[in-house]
Amino acid sequence: MAARAFDTPIADDGASLTGPWRAPQQMLAAQVYDGHVSIHDDAMAKKMGFKAATIEGPTHFSQFAPLCARLWGEAWFESGCISAHYRNAVSAGEEVQAIAAKPKDGDSQVDIRMVKRDGTEVLSGTASVGPAAAPTALDRRLRDELKPFADPVILHDVKVGMKTPRQTVRMDFDQNMGELYPFSLRDKLKVITEPSAFYEPERAGENKWGRAIIPFEMLSVLLQYSSRQDRLPIKGPAVGLFADQEIRLSAGPLFVGESYDLEREVVALSASRRTESVWVRTTVFDRHSNRTVVTMLLNLASIKESFAGYAEEHARLYG
């Protein structure tokens, strides 16, 4: 199956698998977030200190899919997991390369990373299949690396344990995914870095499930595009970005045109010098059996300087 899933050329040096250099396309220039343009707009990105509009992080997950399918075959599409810390932004036109270590002694988890031509690390993390047998990159990050969050402003009213009501979501082939994701799956497949017959309704008979599956990177879109309905008490407007993300399939793949239920829970809060972060775990359920089919852990970081009057509000709250 893995050989038919992708035609991506992969280099194998015995210790790791390396994919080709790719230049992912920016598709979020028209994104509207909290009534303003996002970090994926050139002017806003430059205002926030980036050199140009950024590529959304999960776009890079596509480049790991052929490597993981080479390592684990069809199990990747059913129980694959990518757990990543985004380290440096990528702008349209920049080339990046995905690298995955090869498993040792039957391990079901490996280290992954992505780099630019100049060696800059874009992301680092882990990829795995099957039930969690070892802490993922974000498991370790949550446990060992988060700084105490003493004086929130943007997230002042957000509390760990908050949950959202269930929502129903689906992704049709020609469905525009809204203000957060102003494009369709068909649009994405025209430019996706690693095309596959498994993603195309017209060729669904070529995979074992007999249906078009949602690409790994587009799981993020499916799980996140309705998030503005959550009404978590996050103050704004403020510019946000994905700082960490983990997507784990437990009963995959997910299918084009299939409806799923989801709910979200705040599982952690953290801060850095420039950002306040809310960590949200989204759980997606099969509507018929109610079993969990995929989970996503997302660190959505709000840039402090993009929130008008941040310093004044901080002084009002904390003196």
Secondary structure, DSSP 8 states (H G I E B T S, - for coil): -HHHH-----EE-SSEEE---B------TT-EETTEE-TTSHHHHHHTT-SS-B--GGGGHHHHHHHHHHHHTTHHHHHEEEEEEE-S--BTT--EEEEEE--STT-SEEEEEEEETT--EEEEEEEEESS--S--HHHHHHHHT-------STTTT--TT-B---EEE---TT----SSS-S-HHHHHHH-SS--GGG-GGGGGGSTTSS-B--HHHHHHHHHTTGGGS-----SS--EEEEEEEEEESS---BTT--EEEEEEEEEEEE-SSEEEEEEEEEEEETTT--EEEEEEEEEEEEGGGSTTHHHHHHHHH-
